[in-house]
Amino acid sequence: MALRLCGVAGAGIALHEPEGLKLAAWAGTQPVQDGRIAQFCAALGDGIVVAEDEAAPGFLAGASVAGPDGERIATLCLFDPAPRRFGEDERARLADLAALAAQAFAGAAQQRAGGERRQRYLTQASHELRTPLASILGFSELLLKREFDTAGRQELLEIVHAQAGRMLKVLNGTFDLARLQAGGRAALRIAPTPLDGALVQAMGIVAPLGQNDRLRLALAPGLAPAAADPARLAQALGIVLDNALRYSTPGTEVLVRTWAAPGPAIGIEIRDTGPGMTPDVRGGLFESFYRGPGALDTEGTGLGMAIFKEIMDLHGARVELDTTPGAGTALTILLPALGDEHG
């Protein structure tokens, strides 16, 4: 493309790697002088530079290619063996080509990161499924090969049933998170969603814990509807309430507070007076399959908060976490209200 658009004899990309410059690709004619491209790229600053060498007729033109962090990651070089004019039009085309190269590098980096993320996710899912599957196989084999009295057989069947249920939860959570990541915002059914109704549904989700009496609601009246997928919002709020009840000190209060925020947006705070989080726990809170210490039971899959964060991100909501070991945790959501949809 560079050869055709800029009318030059040769073009290529040189990568700036820690160990030095590396000519990643070249098309057409190269300078006959060894090392000339490397010397030119090494000396190139930001922007576009044209170098003419009277001792070696011809010219090199280059444009730096920046990564997402703004640091130079490559140089796009043009070469022609004969002296020629490189005017404003050619410079503009070279700048456009450098921008396209930057987009290509960014896309490749995202694909690599996505592939690494998926591989890590599959590895974690496999690990989470391996333990209950081993229990199911082991105890079912005992049932097949040995005779047990009624009580012993019932105990083993209950273990198999519980481990199968654990597998189902892991699979459901895994597929749900994958659907969210694959479908993106387009998969949401955004509609005017009264927050009170979403909280009622969320409280229904956590009702089986038998701890809804610990929830204290302080809801602002007259809030505008949220611009949200009602089912997904209720799911996300249910996850946060479940997490607050499950990981905080038994018998303590969990405050749920709402208010109108600028934007327009709706502020939602879930605050507990539990043990709080260490920096390590806080850092892993939204990671897939992460489970913090101190749970009231071991029924969780470690996927809940990752699903919550994905739902919030798709809604364009901001999530803030205020937590100190020994001083409880407050999770704040700033959710777009109707009229402030982020598309």
C-alpha positions in Angstrom: 0.0 0.0 0.0 2.8 2.4 0.9 4.6 1.8 -2.4 1.4 2.6 -4.4 0.2 5.6 -2.3 3.5 7.3 -1.9 5.1 6.2 -5.3 8.3 4.9 -3.7 10.5 2.0 -4.6 10.6 0.4 -1.1 8.8 0.5 2.2 8.9 -1.4 5.4 8.3 -1.5 9.2 11.1 -1.5 11.7 10.2 -2.6 15.3 11.8 -0.9 18.3 12.4 -3.8 20.6 14.4 -3.8 23.9 17.3 -5.6 22.3 17.4 -3.2 19.4 15.8 -2.5 16.0 14.3 -5.3 14.0 13.2 -5.0 10.4 9.9 -6.8 10.6 8.8 -6.4 7.0 10.0 -4.8 3.8 8.6 -4.6 0.3 10.5 -3.4 -2.9 14.0 -2.0 -3.1 16.2 -1.6 -0.1 19.2 0.8 0.3 22.4 -0.9 -0.7 24.3 0.6 2.3 24.3 -1.9 5.1 22.7 -0.5 8.2 21.3 2.6 6.7 17.7 1.8 7.6 18.7 0.9 11.2 20.7 4.1 11.6 17.8 6.2 10.2 15.2 4.6 12.4 17.4 4.9 15.5 17.8 8.6 15.0 14.2 9.2 14.1 12.2 11.2 16.6 8.4 11.6 16.7 6.6 12.8 13.6 7.9 12.5 10.0 11.5 12.9 9.0 13.0 12.9 5.5 16.7 12.2 5.2 18.8 12.8 2.0 22.3 11.5 1.8 24.5 13.2 -0.8 27.1 10.4 -0.5 24.4 7.9 -1.2 21.8 9.3 -3.7 18.3 8.7 -2.7 16.2 9.4 0.4 14.6 7.8 3.4 11.3 9.1 4.8 10.0 7.7 8.1 7.1 8.2 10.5 7.0 7.0 14.1 4.3 4.5 15.1 3.1 4.8 18.7 1.5 2.2 20.9 -1.6 2.7 23.1 0.6 4.2 25.8 2.1 6.8 23.4 5.5 5.2 23.3 7.1 4.6 19.9 7.0 0.9 19.0 7.9 1.0 15.3 9.0 3.2 12.4 7.3 3.1 9.0 10.1 3.7 6.4 9.9 4.7 2.8 12.9 4.5 0.4 13.7 5.6 -3.1 17.1 5.2 -4.8 16.8 8.4 -6.8 16.6 11.9 -5.4 13.0 13.2 -5.4 10.7 15.7 -3.9 8.7 14.6 -0.8 6.0 17.2 -0.5 3.1 17.9 1.8 0.8 15.4 0.1 3.3 12.6 0.5 3.8 13.6 4.1 0.1 13.5 4.7 -0.2 10.0 3.1 2.8 8.8 5.2 1.1 10.1 8.4 -2.1 8.3 7.4 -0.2 5.1 6.8 1.5 5.4 10.2 -1.9 5.8 11.9 -3.2 2.7 10.1 -0.1 0.8 11.3 -0.7 2.0 14.9 -4.3 0.7 14.6 -3.0 -2.6 13.3 -0.5 -3.0 16.1 -3.2 -2.1 18.7 -5.6 -4.6 17.2 -3.0 -7.3 17.3 -2.1 -6.5 20.9 -5.8 -6.7 21.8 -6.2 -10.0 20.1 -3.1 -11.4 21.9 -4.5 -10.1 25.2 -7.9 -11.5 24.4 -6.4 -14.9 23.5 -4.3 -14.9 26.7 -7.4 -14.0 28.7 -9.5 -16.7 27.1 -6.7 -19.3 27.7 -6.3 -18.3 31.4 -10.1 -18.4 31.7 -10.4 -21.9 30.2 -7.5 -23.1 32.4 -9.2 -21.7 35.5 -12.6 -23.2 34.5 -11.0 -26.6 33.9 -9.4 -26.5 37.4 -12.7 -25.5 39.0 -14.5 -28.4 37.2 -11.9 -31.0 37.9 -12.5 -31.2 41.7 -16.2 -31.9 41.7 -15.9 -34.2 38.7 -13.2 -36.2 40.5 -15.6 -36.5 43.5 -18.5 -37.6 41.4 -16.4 -40.3 39.7 -14.9 -41.5 42.9 -18.0 -41.7 44.9 -20.1 -43.2 42.1 -17.4 -45.8 41.6 -17.7 -46.7 45.3 -21.5 -47.1 44.9 -21.0 -49.4 41.9 -18.3 -51.6 43.5 -19.3 -51.8 47.1 -22.4 -52.5 49.2 -23.5 -49.9 51.6 -26.3 -49.8 54.1 -29.1 -47.3 53.5 -27.6 -44.5 55.5 -24.2 -44.9 53.9 -25.6 -45.0 50.4 -27.7 -41.9 51.1 -24.7 -40.0 52.3 -22.7 -40.9 49.2 -25.6 -40.0 46.9 -25.9 -36.6 48.6 -22.2 -35.9 48.0 -22.5 -36.8 44.4 -25.6 -34.6 44.0 -23.9 -31.7 45.8 -20.8 -32.0 43.5 -23.0 -32.2 40.4 -24.7 -29.0 41.6 -21.4 -27.3 42.0 -20.3 -28.3 38.5 -23.6 -26.9 37.1 -23.0 -23.6 38.9 -19.5 -23.3 37.5 -20.7 -24.1 34.0 -23.7 -21.7 34.2 -21.4 -18.9 35.4 -18.8 -19.7 32.8 -21.3 -19.6 29.9 -23.0 -16.5 31.3 -19.8 -14.5 31.5 -18.8 -15.8 28.0 -22.2 -14.6 26.6 -21.7 -11.2 28.1 -18.2 -10.8 26.7 -19.2 -12.1 23.3 -22.5 -10.2 22.9 -21.3 -6.9 24.3 -23.7 -4.0 24.8 -25.7 -4.9 21.7 -26.9 -8.0 23.6 -28.5 -5.8 26.4 -32.1 -4.9 26.3 -31.9 -1.3 27.5 -35.1 0.1 28.8 -36.3 2.6 31.4 -35.7 0.6 34.6 -37.0 1.8 38.0 -34.2 1.1 40.5 -36.6 0.1 43.2 -38.0 -2.7 41.1 -34.5 -3.9 40.3 -33.6 -3.9 44.0 -36.7 -5.9 44.8 -35.7 -8.5 42.3 -32.1 -8.5 43.6 -33.4 -9.1 47.1 -35.4 -12.0 45.8 -32.1 -13.5 44.4 -30.4 -13.4 47.8 -33.5 -14.4 49.8 -32.4 -18.1 50.0 -29.4 -17.0 52.1 -32.0 -16.2 54.8 -30.3 -12.9 55.7 -32.4 -10.2 54.1 -33.2 -8.9 57.5 -29.6 -7.6 57.6 -30.3 -5.3 54.6 -31.2 -1.6 55.5 -32.5 0.4 52.6 -32.1 4.1 52.3 -33.6 4.9 48.9 -34.0 8.4 47.5 -37.5 9.1 46.3 -38.3 10.2 42.8 -35.2 8.9 41.1 -35.2 8.8 37.3 -35.4 5.4 35.8 -32.0 3.8 35.0 -31.1 3.2 31.3 -30.5 -0.5 31.9 -31.3 -4.0 31.0 -33.8 -4.8 33.8 -32.8 -8.5 34.1 -29.1 -7.9 34.0 -29.3 -5.0 36.4 -31.2 -7.1 38.9 -28.6 -9.9 38.4 -25.7 -7.5 39.0 -27.3 -6.0 42.2 -28.1 -9.5 43.4 -24.5 -10.5 43.0 -23.3 -7.5 45.0 -25.8 -8.1 47.8 -24.9 -11.8 47.9 -21.3 -10.9 48.2 -21.8 -8.3 50.9 -24.0 -10.7 53.0 -21.7 -13.7 52.4 -18.4 -12.1 53.2 -19.3 -9.7 56.0 -19.6 -10.5 59.7 -22.7 -12.5 60.4 -25.5 -10.4 62.1 -24.1 -7.1 61.0 -26.0 -4.6 58.9 -25.6 -4.1 55.1 -26.7 -0.6 54.0 -28.1 -0.1 50.5 -28.3 3.7 49.7 -29.4 5.4 46.5 -29.3 9.1 45.3 -29.5 11.2 42.2 -26.0 12.0 40.8 -24.8 14.3 38.1 -24.8 13.0 34.6 -27.7 12.3 35.0 -26.9 9.2 36.9 -28.1 7.1 39.8 -25.7 6.5 42.7 -26.0 3.1 44.5 -23.9 2.3 47.5 -23.7 -1.1 49.2 -21.8 -0.7 52.5 -21.0 -3.4 55.1 -19.3 -3.3 58.4 -17.3 -6.5 57.9 -13.6 -7.2 57.9 -12.8 -5.1 54.8 -10.3 -6.2 52.2 -6.6 -6.3 52.0 -4.9 -4.9 48.9 -4.5 -8.4 47.5 -8.1 -9.3 47.9 -9.2 -5.9 46.5 -6.9 -6.5 43.4 -8.5 -9.8 42.7 -12.1 -9.0 43.4 -13.3 -8.7 39.8 -11.1 -11.5 38.5 -12.8 -14.7 37.2 -12.8 -17.6 39.8 -11.4 -15.4 42.5 -12.7 -16.2 46.0 -11.7 -14.1 49.0 -11.2 -15.6 52.4 -13.8 -15.5 55.1 -16.9 -16.7 53.1 -19.8 -17.9 55.2 -19.8 -21.1 53.1 -18.1 -22.6 50.2 -20.9 -22.6 47.6 -19.6 -19.7 45.6 -18.0 -20.2 42.2 -15.7 -17.1 42.2 -17.4 -15.8 39.0 -20.1 -13.6 40.6 -18.1 -10.3 40.9 -16.5 -10.8 37.4 -20.0 -11.1 36.0 -21.1 -8.0 38.0 -18.2 -6.0 36.6 -18.9 -7.1 33.0 -22.5 -6.1 33.3 -21.6 -2.7 34.8 -19.0 -2.1 32.1 -21.5 -2.9 29.4 -24.0 -0.4 30.9 -21.3 2.3 31.0 -21.5 2.4 34.8 -18.6 3.5 37.0 -17.7 1.2 39.9 -15.8 2.5 42.9 -14.5 0.5 45.9 -13.7 1.9 49.3 -12.4 -0.7 51.7 -10.0 -0.9 54.6 -9.0 -4.1 56.6 -11.1 -4.0 59.7 -13.3 -1.1 58.6 -15.8 -2.7 56.2 -16.3 -2.2 52.5 -18.4 0.2 50.4 -19.1 -0.5 46.8 -20.5 2.5 44.8 -22.1 2.3 41.4 -22.8 5.3 39.2 -25.3 4.1 36.7 -26.5 6.1 33.7 -30.1 7.4 34.2 -32.6 7.6 31.3 -31.4 10.2 28.8 -27.7 9.5 29.4 -27.4 6.1 27.5 -23.8 5.4 26.6 -23.8 3.9 23.1 
